[in-house]
Structure formats: structure tokens, C-alpha cells
Amino acid sequence: MEEGFLFKNVFNPELVARMGNRIKVVLPLFDEESFCKSIVPKLEPLSLSERSSLICESLQKHLPKEYKKAIKILLSTFDQVKETSEITGFEGFYFMPIAKYVSVYGLEKEDFDVSMNALIEITKRFTSEDAIRPFIRKYPKQTFKNLYKWSADENVHVRRLVSEGTRPRLPWSSVLREFIDNPKPVLNILEELKQDPELYVRRSVANNLNDIAKDHPQLVVKTLKRWKTINDKGTQWIISHASRTLLKQGLSEVLELLGYPITLKISVDNLVLSHAECRMGDEIEFSFELVSKATEEQNLMIDFVVHYMKANGKVSPKVFKLSKKKLPAEGKLSFKKKLSFKAISTRKYYEGLHEIEIQVNGKRYGKVNFELIN
């Protein structure tokens, strides 16, 4: 990727012209010039999703008003399916406005089957994970019937759609509130994918379970315990990857499930900071030692907790992964870690007293504090 590249620029004049040209090949009466002029001059200030929506709206204005005719034309512009387990690069974003078109204009009951077919063709080339969500909301029973069928599809991208499209908290998409309230329909369909041969699908299953664990930890624990009895390496990988939130919460059942004992014989010694103060934009380093008090090796999951000062003057803890180590009998492990306070888009820093704790197998040891200043 070129330095300074803006992600939104995957939707550029060249992509619009290519789409217009492909449509005109299928529909000779298509006003390619008007299509491009309705989009290109407006692109510059728009975000990625706004650009996609603009192209979608222009498609609706320039294609036949009858949805079934319009979607048939769009599907006729598609290139061959790529036989790869993962889609990389930016070529696939060509299909994002078309997926949007299906999710906006294909929601009538009489268009359901046509839209489902279109989403499958799109997901083989890009993804329909966001576009399928309006159908899940409006036609849950019918859509889930398709999802169960797709869970056995020969195409890896179709199987992944089953999991990714039902994630309650899919990034960059609206939440599926109904599954946050009751995730059982999603858990039931993930059962169909728990032994999928492709990591691409299993990763999605694990991420879906991790989403659900944020609201229903015990339901996910129950699922993982049942899956733990399955003699399949792929399923065991899902269990480990799906446990991220549960492990950060220090849930003893999950720690023990993954081989991390909750009864430890250790001490955290020499937990110190490089400075008593840290300026905004700088880094602070902390170090510590883990000392074994046991005559046998201990399997450790080592995290650290930062208690960030918030705007209201209270602190809020966030757990960060640090390391997975085996602590030798009567041995010692040393750690150093830098914590950055450089400006990032995902977190706002506030002046005041911050604290750092060490967490080992879900239990917290020791605490040091420092002042964050301007």
C-alpha cells in the first residue's frame, strides 16, 4: 500500500468508470456518461461507506426500476469466482455498492430468493456479511433456513458468511440487537461450522463466539466445554481463539479449560516504573519478575491491566495480553514493557493518576501508579 493512501480511495473515478463500462456491455442503452457524472464529482469529501452508498444510489437511478431486471444485469457484470480461501487486496470492493444495492432495494418479500442468490454470488467475490443483516432482521426464519443450507456449501466464502453475517457485534456494521439479547440461534448455527476444514471459517466462528462472550459469558463457556471433548485440532483452535474476552476477564472455568491453573504458587516482585510521570505523547516503561514458589513447572498466561483516567475523574481498567510462559520449578521470569500515550483514534487520554497491575491466570498481583501530564 502506498504511503498516504486513504482507504476510501478504493472508490475512485477508475472504479466507477469500470463499473459503468461493464454495465453498458450487458445493457447497451445504459447511460454510462450520466452514471459517472452523478458520482465522480461528489467523491472527494465522502468516507468509504458514503462513497459506496453514493454509487448504490446512482445504480438505482440508472438501472431498470424493476429490481429483478436490475440485479440480473449487475450479476451479468461479475467476473469469475476466485478459488482462494481468503480474499485480499482491494479489487473486491467493486462489489460493495452492489451488496448495498441488494440490502436496500431487494428487501421486498417477492424478491427474497433473488436477493439471497445475489448475496451468495457477491460473497464468493467479496463479502455479504453486512448486506445480509437487514434480511436477518426482516425475515429471520427464511434467512436462517438459507444459512443452515450454506453452512455445508463447498465454497469457503459462503460458509464463512454464515458465521460472519450473524456476528452480534460485527465491526463496521450495525449490531444485531436480537442476538445480543438472545444469542442461542447463532450458537445453534455455529455448531454446524465447529469442525470446518478452513481456518478462514474457523476464525470467523471464534470471533462470533468472542462477540457473544461479551454479553453471555456462561453460554459461551458451556459451548466451549462441550466442544473441548471433540477430537479435532481445528475445533480446539476455535476454543482458544474464542476465549480472548473470557481470559481477559480471568474466568477460572476457561483458564482451567485451556490448561492454566487458577491455584498458583508465585510472587510478582520488583514491579517498577521507569518514571513517576509521563507526558502526553510519550512512553513509560514498567518491569517486573515472576518468581516460582513451586517444585513443579507452572503454565502461565500473563497480562497487564492499565487503569486509565477518564473524563469524569474515575479510572477504567483495560486488560492487555503480555505473554504465555511456562515458569520452571523454583524459577524466575523477567519482563519489560513500554506503554505508549501517543495519540490514537481509538482512545482519548486524560491527565491524572494512572495505575498498572499484573494479571496472571486471571488473578491480579501488585500495583504501581504514575501521573499522566501535559
C-alpha positions in Angstrom: 0.0 0.0 0.0 1.4 3.4 -1.0 2.3 5.8 1.8 -0.5 8.3 2.4 -3.1 6.0 0.8 -6.6 6.6 2.1 -8.8 3.5 2.3 -11.8 5.4 0.9 -9.9 5.9 -2.3 -10.6 2.3 -3.3 -13.8 4.0 -4.7 -12.2 6.2 -7.3 -13.1 7.5 -10.8 -11.4 4.4 -12.4 -13.6 2.0 -10.4 -16.8 4.0 -11.3 -15.8 4.0 -15.0 -15.1 0.3 -14.9 -18.5 -0.4 -13.4 -20.3 1.8 -15.9 -18.4 0.1 -18.8 -19.3 -3.4 -17.6 -23.0 -2.5 -17.2 -23.1 -1.0 -20.7 -21.7 -4.2 -22.2 -24.7 -6.0 -20.8 -27.2 -3.2 -21.2 -26.3 -1.1 -24.4 -28.9 1.6 -23.5 -27.2 2.3 -20.2 -26.2 5.9 -19.8 -22.6 5.4 -18.8 -21.7 9.0 -19.0 -24.6 10.2 -16.8 -23.8 7.4 -14.3 -20.2 8.5 -14.0 -21.0 12.2 -13.8 -23.5 11.6 -11.0 -20.7 10.1 -8.8 -17.2 11.2 -9.6 -17.6 15.0 -8.8 -19.0 14.2 -5.4 -16.5 11.6 -4.3 -13.7 13.7 -2.7 -15.2 14.7 0.7 -17.0 11.4 1.3 -16.0 8.5 3.5 -15.6 4.9 2.3 -19.2 3.9 3.3 -20.6 7.2 1.9 -18.9 6.6 -1.4 -20.4 3.1 -1.5 -23.8 4.5 -0.8 -23.5 7.1 -3.5 -22.6 4.5 -6.1 -25.5 2.4 -4.9 -28.0 5.3 -5.2 -26.7 6.0 -8.7 -27.1 2.4 -9.8 -30.7 2.6 -8.7 -31.3 5.8 -10.7 -29.7 4.5 -13.9 -30.8 0.8 -13.9 -34.3 -0.5 -14.7 -36.7 0.2 -11.9 -37.8 -3.4 -11.6 -35.4 -4.9 -9.1 -35.2 -8.4 -10.6 -34.2 -7.0 -14.0 -31.6 -4.7 -12.4 -30.0 -7.3 -10.3 -29.8 -9.7 -13.2 -27.9 -7.0 -15.2 -25.5 -6.4 -12.3 -24.8 -10.2 -11.8 -24.0 -10.4 -15.5 -21.1 -7.9 -15.0 -19.4 -10.2 -12.4 -16.1 -11.8 -13.2 -15.1 -15.4 -12.4 -15.1 -16.6 -8.8 -11.6 -16.6 -7.4 -10.6 -20.0 -6.0 -8.8 -18.7 -2.9 -9.5 -19.4 0.8 -9.2 -15.7 1.6 -9.9 -12.5 -0.4 -7.1 -10.0 -0.3 -6.4 -6.6 -1.9 -8.9 -4.0 -2.9 -10.4 -5.5 -6.1 -13.3 -6.9 -4.2 -14.6 -3.5 -3.1 -16.1 -3.2 -6.6 -18.9 -5.4 -5.2 -19.5 -3.4 -2.0 -22.0 -0.9 -3.6 -23.8 -3.8 -5.3 -24.2 -5.6 -2.0 -25.5 -2.4 -0.6 -28.0 -2.2 -3.5 -29.3 -5.7 -2.7 -29.7 -4.8 1.0 -31.6 -1.6 0.3 -33.7 -2.3 -2.8 -34.0 -6.1 -2.6 -35.9 -6.4 0.7 -39.4 -6.9 -0.7 -40.9 -10.3 0.0 -41.2 -11.3 -3.6 -37.5 -10.5 -4.2 -36.2 -12.6 -1.3 -34.9 -15.6 -3.2 -33.4 -13.4 -5.9 -31.6 -11.3 -3.2 -30.3 -14.4 -1.5 -28.8 -15.7 -4.7 -27.2 -12.3 -5.4 -25.7 -12.2 -1.9 -24.1 -15.6 -2.5 -22.6 -14.5 -5.8 -21.3 -11.3 -4.2 -19.8 -13.1 -1.2 -17.9 -15.5 -3.5 -16.0 -12.4 -4.8 -16.1 -10.0 -1.8 -18.4 -10.4 1.2 -22.1 -10.0 2.0 -21.6 -10.0 5.8 -23.1 -6.5 6.2 -25.7 -6.8 3.4 -27.3 -9.9 4.8 -28.1 -8.3 8.2 -31.3 -6.4 7.0 -32.6 -9.8 5.8 -31.9 -11.5 9.1 -33.9 -8.7 10.8 -36.8 -8.7 8.4 -37.0 -12.4 7.5 -35.2 -14.3 10.3 -36.8 -17.7 9.8 -36.4 -17.7 6.0 -32.8 -16.3 6.2 -31.7 -18.8 8.8 -33.1 -21.6 6.6 -30.6 -20.4 3.9 -27.8 -20.0 6.4 -28.1 -23.6 7.6 -28.0 -24.8 4.0 -25.0 -22.6 3.2 -23.1 -23.9 6.2 -22.4 -27.1 4.1 -21.6 -25.2 0.9 -18.5 -26.2 -1.0 -17.4 -22.6 -1.3 -15.4 -21.4 1.8 -16.7 -17.8 1.5 -20.3 -18.9 1.6 -19.6 -20.9 4.7 -17.8 -18.0 6.3 -20.8 -15.7 5.5 -22.9 -18.0 7.8 -20.8 -17.1 10.8 -19.6 -13.5 9.9 -23.1 -12.3 8.9 -24.6 -13.4 12.2 -22.0 -11.9 14.5 -23.9 -9.8 17.0 -21.2 -7.1 17.1 -19.7 -7.2 13.6 -17.2 -4.3 13.2 -18.3 -1.5 10.9 -21.8 -2.9 10.9 -25.0 -2.2 12.9 -25.3 -4.6 15.9 -27.9 -7.4 15.7 -29.6 -6.5 19.0 -31.8 -9.5 18.9 -28.8 -11.8 19.1 -27.2 -9.7 21.8 -30.4 -10.3 23.8 -30.7 -13.9 22.8 -27.6 -15.5 21.1 -29.0 -19.1 21.1 -30.0 -19.0 17.3 -26.4 -18.0 16.5 -24.9 -20.6 18.8 -27.0 -23.3 17.2 -25.8 -22.4 13.7 -22.2 -22.2 14.8 -22.5 -25.9 15.7 -22.6 -26.6 12.0 -19.2 -24.9 11.5 -17.2 -26.0 14.5 -15.2 -28.6 12.5 -14.9 -26.6 9.3 -11.7 -27.6 7.5 -10.8 -24.0 6.6 -9.1 -21.6 9.1 -10.8 -18.7 7.3 -14.1 -20.0 8.5 -13.0 -21.2 11.9 -11.5 -17.7 12.7 -15.0 -16.2 12.0 -16.6 -18.8 14.2 -14.2 -17.9 17.0 -14.8 -14.1 16.5 -18.5 -14.7 16.6 -18.2 -16.6 19.9 -16.0 -13.9 21.3 -18.7 -11.3 20.4 -21.3 -13.4 22.3 -19.0 -13.8 25.3 -19.1 -10.1 25.9 -22.8 -10.3 26.9 -23.3 -14.0 27.7 -20.1 -15.5 29.1 -21.6 -18.5 30.7 -23.4 -19.6 27.5 -20.1 -19.5 25.6 -18.3 -21.3 28.4 -20.9 -24.1 28.2 -20.4 -24.3 24.4 -16.6 -24.4 24.7 -16.7 -27.1 27.4 -18.8 -29.3 25.1 -16.5 -28.6 22.1 -13.5 -29.4 24.2 -14.4 -33.1 24.0 -14.2 -33.1 20.2 -11.1 -34.7 18.8 -10.4 -32.2 16.2 -7.4 -29.7 16.0 -9.5 -27.1 14.2 -12.2 -27.1 16.9 -9.6 -26.9 19.6 -8.1 -23.8 17.8 -11.5 -22.2 17.8 -11.8 -22.7 21.6 -8.5 -21.0 22.2 -9.2 -18.1 19.9 -12.8 -17.6 21.1 -11.7 -17.3 24.7 -10.0 -13.9 24.4 -12.6 -11.9 26.2 -13.2 -14.6 28.8 -9.5 -14.9 29.5 -9.1 -11.2 30.0 -12.0 -11.4 32.4 -10.0 -14.0 34.3 -12.8 -16.6 34.2 -11.5 -19.5 36.1 -13.5 -22.1 34.1 -12.0 -21.0 30.8 -8.5 -20.7 32.2 -8.6 -24.3 33.5 -10.2 -25.5 30.3 -7.1 -24.2 28.4 -4.6 -25.6 30.9 -3.9 -22.6 33.0 -4.3 -23.5 36.7 -6.1 -20.9 39.0 -4.1 -22.0 42.1 -0.6 -20.7 41.6 2.5 -20.6 43.7 4.1 -17.4 42.5 5.1 -13.9 43.6 5.3 -10.8 41.5 8.5 -9.0 42.6 10.2 -5.7 41.7 7.3 -4.2 39.8 8.7 -0.8 39.0 8.2 2.1 36.6 10.8 4.0 34.6 9.3 7.3 35.7 6.9 8.7 38.2 5.4 10.9 35.5 4.6 10.5 31.8 3.8 13.3 29.3 1.1 13.0 26.7 2.7 11.6 23.5 5.5 9.8 25.4 6.1 6.3 26.6 6.5 4.8 30.1 8.2 1.5 30.8 7.4 -1.0 33.5 9.2 -4.1 34.5 8.7 -7.0 36.9 9.7 -10.5 37.8 7.6 -13.6 38.3 9.1 -15.9 40.9 8.0 -19.6 41.4 7.3 -20.9 44.8 6.5 -24.3 43.5 8.5 -27.5 43.0 6.8 -28.2 39.6 6.5 -26.3 36.3 3.5 -23.8 36.1 1.7 -22.8 32.9 1.1 -19.1 33.0 -1.0 -16.6 31.0 0.5 -13.2 31.8 -1.4 -10.0 31.2 -1.3 -6.4 32.5 -4.1 -4.1 33.4 -4.0 -0.4 32.8 -6.4 1.7 34.9 -6.9 4.7 32.6 -8.1 8.0 34.0 -11.4 9.0 32.3 -13.0 12.4 31.7 -15.3 12.0 34.8 -12.3 11.7 37.1 -12.7 7.9 37.6 -10.4 5.2 36.4 -11.4 2.4 34.0 -9.4 -0.8 33.7 -8.3 -2.3 30.4 -6.6 -5.7 30.1 -3.7 -6.2 27.6 -2.2 -9.5 26.6 1.5 -9.8 27.5 2.8 -13.4 27.3 2.2 -17.1 27.7 5.0 -18.8 29.5 6.0 -21.9 31.4 7.5 -20.9 34.7 10.1 -23.5 35.7 10.1 -25.1 39.2 11.5 -22.6 41.6 12.5 -20.5 38.6 12.1 -16.8 37.7 11.0 -14.9 34.6 11.7 -11.2 33.9 9.5 -8.8 31.8 9.8 -5.3 30.4 7.0 -3.5 28.6 6.6 0.0 27.2 3.2 1.7 27.4 2.6 4.4 24.9 0.5 7.5 25.3 0.8 8.7 21.7 -2.4 10.0 20.2 -4.6 7.3 18.6 -8.1 7.4 17.1 -9.4 4.6 19.4 -8.6 6.1 22.8 -8.6 9.5 24.3 -6.1 10.1 27.2 -6.8 12.3 30.2 -4.4 13.8 32.7 -4.3 12.3 36.2 -3.2 9.3 38.2 -2.9 6.0 36.2 -2.3 2.5 37.6 -0.7 -0.7 36.3 -1.4 -4.2 37.7 0.0 -7.5 36.6 -2.6 -10.3 36.0 -1.5 -14.0 35.9 -4.0 -16.7 35.2 -6.9 -14.3 36.0 -5.5 -13.1 39.3 -4.0 -9.6 39.9 -0.7 -9.0 41.6 0.9 -5.8 42.7 0.1 -2.2 41.6 2.1 0.8 40.6 0.9 4.3 39.6 2.2 7.3 37.7 0.9 10.7 36.8 0.0 11.5 33.2 0.6 15.2 32.5 0.6 17.6 29.5 
